[in-house]
Amino acid sequence: MCQHQPPCPSADSADRESARLVAHHPEQGWSLLCNGVVLFEDTGELLPDGRIIAPHRPLGAGLMTAA
């Protein structure tokens, strides 16, 4: 699918999110990468084979917990 040199990481690669953008729709909260991965604003992903990667936002250092 990718025609870039060097080629973008595949959808199965650990670094799949570093593939180049094909379409970017911030008003809708998603972007399509060259490897077919759909990235969502909440950091979730939809892989080309239909698998879902749950959002993986890091927890903020300033979050307070109940004591």
Secondary structure in CASP SS format (residue, H / E / C, confidence):
PFRMAT SS
TARGET T0000
AUTHOR 0000-0000-0000
METHOD secondary structure of the structure
MODEL  1
M C 1.00
C C 1.00
Q C 1.00
H C 1.00
Q C 1.00
P C 1.00
P C 1.00
C C 1.00
P C 1.00
S C 1.00
A C 1.00
D C 1.00
S C 1.00
A C 1.00
D C 1.00
R H 1.00
E H 1.00
S H 1.00
A C 1.00
R C 1.00
L E 1.00
V E 1.00
A E 1.00
H E 1.00
H E 1.00
P C 1.00
E C 1.00
Q C 1.00
G C 1.00
W E 1.00
S E 1.00
L E 1.00
L E 1.00
C C 1.00
N C 1.00
G C 1.00
V C 1.00
V E 1.00
L E 1.00
F E 1.00
E C 1.00
D C 1.00
T C 1.00
G C 1.00
E E 1.00
L E 1.00
L C 1.00
P C 1.00
D C 1.00
G C 1.00
R C 1.00
I E 1.00
I E 1.00
A C 1.00
P C 1.00
H C 1.00
R C 1.00
P C 1.00
L C 1.00
G C 1.00
A C 1.00
G C 1.00
L C 1.00
M C 1.00
T C 1.00
A C 1.00
A C 1.00
END
